[in-house]
Amino acid sequence: MKTLSLFFFFTILIFPQPEHDGELILTLTNQGTSWNVTFTLTAASPRWDENYELTQDYGYVSNNATSPVFTVYFDHILDVNAGLNNPAFAMGLYRISAFENDVETAFFYMDWRTNKDGDIYFDYDVQNDIFTHHFDTESINYTYQTIWEIIDYEQDISEFEDYWDNALGMATTDTHPWPVWGPYPTDGAITEVSYYEVSRKDGGLDWVILDPAYGYNLIDDDLSLPVINYHTAQYKVRAVKTALPNNLFSGYTNISTILVNGNDPGKINYRGKGNSSVTKFELMQNYPNPFNPSTKINWQIPSDNIVTIKVFDLLGREVVILVNEFKNAGEYSVEFNGSSLPSGIYLCRIQAGIYSATRKLMLQK
């Protein structure tokens, strides 16, 4: 029997405006007498705050292991739950994961990009390591769930700032890239969508158009997730209206990047670029730690990638962006100066493609 020791359910509450509220509730089933389960929510797309304005913080929300009830609020509320100090998150696409003993055992994607309300319930079966709809037994692991399909109403993204320019997020199945973009706003360049055109740039190769997509996502079976070697693939999407004599096209979404398996097919002697001694992703523990007022953070990536390194406080508020740019494969170091910050524990998070890691930094003055 599994050794488990955390919570029975966690609730996510949203109160953006008087006419809009709702909650997302995860409930444990088959958990036995003790358990050790952690739920995390990781943003897989840009997000919109309580005023439906774009936020550049893609951050993540994870559990608070000190409480038997885990409550996290959307940005559509003024404060976090008293006493739990859980960070907030906003309207967007999220990966919802379950971890047991620090190992991810199941995940699925939830798209809450709408300004309509509604409550959504899911269960996590501890014994079988699967997410399900409430009071159901069919697994929804590795699936794409949307609030508008579950509650059976149409999307409303009309108030979201620059929505289409930021609509594309990157999900994954257990083995393949999975671009997800949500609906095209039909008050844009075209008023009716026949299908979506997905383009992919695999490493150094040219852009190619994939099969038409008639929904808001497309699993790319041609590429697989990293196993040994790594390179970067990029995706972009536009809406198409079938018309004569020529089809009508919207503008493209943002470009979303992911690491895929194998050497870059567009490069010769690929391994010669960057630091060939680096074979894995890693965010090292800062040194010194504790520190005052500055500390050094070392990190490495085995392939070229867009890298973001941010520091958050324990309320999930972004303190500083240390790195946010394209980097070649290799080893790097960055300094974090906390001279303007109060003493306490801070979280340093790296995101490079599908890789992410977090370290605790202790500032003592």
N, C-alpha and C positions, 0 to 999 in steps of 0.2 A: 504493500500500500504506500502511496506517496506521502511524504512528510510535508505538510502544508501549514502555513501560519500567518495569513493576513485577513482579508475582509470578505463579507458576504455580498456586498454590492457597492457600486459607486455610482454617483449621480452627477450629471452635468446639467446645470441650470442656466437658462438664458432669459434675461429680462431686458431686451433692448429698448422697447418702447411699450406704452400701456397696451397697445393692440397686438403685441408680438411677444409671446413667451413659449416655453417648451422645455423639455428635458430629455436627456439621453441617459438611460439607466442600464447598467450591466449587472447581472445577477449570477452568482456562482451556483452551480448545481453539481451533485455528486462530489462534494468537497470533503466528505469524511468528517472526522472530529477535529482535525487541525490541518492548516494549509499554509502555503507560502507562495501566494500568487500576487503578481504585480501587473497592473494594466498601464500601458503608455499610449499617448496620443501624439503622433508626430505629423506635423504639417507637410503635405506632399504638394502644396500649391501655394501661391500668394493668398493672402487672407484679407478680410475687410472688417474694420472695427465697428464700435457702437454707432458711429455716424455713417456707416457703409462706405468709409474711405479706405483706400488701399494702405496696408501697413507693410513696411519693408522687413519687419521681423517675422521670419518664417518659423522661429523657435519650436519648441515642443513642450508638451505637458506630460508629466509623469506622476506616478502615485506618491502619496505621502504615507510611508510605511508605519508611522507612529499612530495612525488612527484606524479604527475598525470600519469607519465609514469614509470613503474617499469622495469628496465633492469638489468639482472644478467648475468655474464659471466661464462662460463666453466673455469676450471683451464687451458685450452688450450689457454690462452692469457696472456699477460704480466701484465696487469693492470685492475682494475675495472673501471666501467663507471665513468667518471669525475663528481664529485659533488654529486653522489648518495650514495657512500660508501656502496654498497651492496657486501656481501661476494661472493666468487666464488664457483663453484662446478664442479665436474669432471665426467668422463664417469662412469656410473653405473646404478643401479636400484633406482628409486625415487618414493616416494608417493607425488602426487600433490594434494593439498587440497585447498578448498575454505572455508573461514570463513566469517560469517556475524555477526557483533557485538560480536566477540570473540567466536562464536559457530561454530564448523565445520559442514557445511551443505552438503558437497559432497567431494568425493575423488576418484582417480583412480591411477594406477601404470603405469609408463613409463620406459621402458628398453632401455637405450641408450648405451649399451655395444657393440659398434662397432667403428672402426676407419674410417668408410666411412662417406660421407657428406650427407646433405639433410636438407630441411626445413620442419617443422611440425607445423600444425595449429590446435588449439582446440578453442571451444567457451565455455563460462560459462553462462548459462541461469539463470539470477538472480531471475526472477519471479518464476521459477519452481525448482530451486536448483539442476540443473543437468549440467554435462559436456557433450559435444557432439563433434564429429568431425566438422570441419569448414563447415558452411552452411548445416548442417544436423540437424535433430531433435531427433534422437534416442539417448537415454541416454547411456553413457559409465561409469556411476558411478560404482564403485566396480569392474572394469575390469582391465585386464593386457594388456597394449598396448606396442608394440615394434616398434622401428624405422625401423627395417628390413622388417616387414610386411606392415607397412604403406607406405613406399617408394618402396617396392617390390624389394629388393635386399638381397643377402645373408649376413649373419653376417661375420665379420672379426675381430677376437679377437687374431690373431696370435702374435701381438706385446705386448699384455698385460702380465705383469710380474706375474708369478705363478697364472695364471688365474683360473685353475680348483680348486686349493687349496683355493681359495677365491670366488668361483662362487656363493655360496648359500646365498640368502637373504631371509628375512621373510616379506611377505606381509600379509594382512588380508582381508577377505570379511567383510561385516558388522557383521558377527557372527562366522566365523571360521578361523583357521590358514591356511596360504596359502604359503608354501615354493615355491620359484622361483629361478631358478639356471642358466638359459641361456644355450647355446650350449656347448657340450663337444668338446675340440679341437682334431680333428681326426688325428693329428700328434702325439698323445699321446700313451698310452698303447694299445689302439685298434683303428683301422682305419675306423670302421663303427659301428654306433650305431643302435641297434634294438629297444631298449627302455631304460628308466631310472628306476632304482630301488631306491625307497624312503624308508628310515628306520626311525622309530620314537621311542623315549624313553619317555614314559609318566610317569613323576615323578620318583619314585623309582623302577618302573617295568623294565624288560629287553627290549632290542631293539627288535622291530618287523618290518617286511617288509610289506609295504602297497601295494595297487594295482599298477600294472605297469603304468608308465606315458610315453606317446608317444610324448609329447611336453616338454616344459621347465618349467612346473609348475603343481602343484597338490593341489586342495582344500581338506583339511582333514575334511570331514563331521563328523567324529567320535568324534571330540573334539570341544568345543565351547569356545568363548572368555570369560574372567572373568566377573562374575556378582556379586557374593557374596564372595565365597571362592576362593583361588588362589593356583596354584602350577605350576611348570615349566615342559614344554615339549621341547624335543630337536629333531632335524631332521638332517639327512645327506643323501647324494645322490651319487650314482655311475652309470656310463654308462655300459650297457650290450650289448654284441654282441652274438646273438644266434648262437651256433656252436655245432658240434658233435665231440667227445663224450661229451664234457663239454662246457658250455657257457664261454665266455671270459668276464672279468670284469676290469674296470678301477679302479684307486684308488678312495677314497672317497673325496668329497668336504669338506670344513670346516663344523663344526657343528653350526647350528643356533638355537637360544633359543627363546621361547615365553612363556608368561603367559597364562594359560588356566583355565577354570572354575572347581571348586570343590576341595575337599581335595585330597592330594597326594594319589593315589591308592596303592602305594608301601610302605606306612608308616602306622604304628599302633600308635594310639593316636597322630595324626599329630599336633593337636593344642597345644600340650605340648612343641613343639620345638620353640625356639625363644621367642620373646616378644608377648604374646597372647593378650596384650592390644592394639596392633597396628592393626587397621582395615582398613586403607587406605594408599595409596601412598601419600607422600607429601614432597615437597622441601620448607622449611621455608625461610622467608626473613632473610638475614644475619644480624648479630648484632655485633658491631655497624655498622650503615650505615647512613651517610658517615663514612669512617674509615681511619686510618693512624697509622701504615702501615699494620696491620693485622685485620682480622675479622673472626668470627666463623659462619659456615654454618651448620645448623641442618637439618636432613632429616630422613625419615622413610620409610620402606617397610613392607607390611603385609605378605609377603611370601619370601622364599628363592629365590635369583635371582642373575644374573650377573649384577653389577651396574657400570655405568661409570658416573663420574662427571667431566666436563671440564669447563674451563674458556676461553672465547673468547673476543677479542676486538671488537669495533664496525665495523671493516672491515671484521669480520668473521675469523680472524686469531687466531689459537689456542695459548693461552698463557701458560696454564699449565693443566696437568691432575691430578686432586686431588684424584680420586678414579677410579680404573679399576680392579675389582676383584669380585669373588663370595661372597655374603653376606647372612647370615641367616636373617630371619624376625626379625625386631626390630627397635630401634631408634639409630641414629648415629650422630656424629658431626665431622666436619673436618675444619681445619684452612686454610685460604687463606692469604698468606703474599705477599703484593705488594710493598715491600721495593725497589725492583729493577725496578719498573714500573713507568711510568709517571702518573700524575693525570688524571682522566677521568672516564668515565662510562665503565664498563665491564659486560659481560653477563655470568652467571653461568648456565649451563645446565646439568640436570640429565637424564639418560636413564636407565630404568630398565624394560626389556621386552618390551611391547608395551607402557608403561608409559613414558612420557617425560614432563618436565617442565623447565621453564627458569625464572631466577630472575636477576634484574639489581643490580649491585654492584657499589657504587660510592667511588672512591679513591680520597681523598683530602689531598694534602701535603702542 
